[in-house]
Amino acid sequence: MREQILLTLVYLHHLPTFQMLGVQFWVSESTAHSQFHYWSELLQKLLPASLL
């Protein structure tokens, strides 16, 4: 779970491709994509917009 949140935060900060995220976090491109969208939706609900 911690790595999935980190993947999401790395994407938001650096805007790499999902293929590159997959390489960095040892997951497939589609897994990186689905994990990002899952956690970004949760973070949008929990955090103020200024942090995202």
Beta strands, then each sheet from edge to edge (+ up, - down):
end
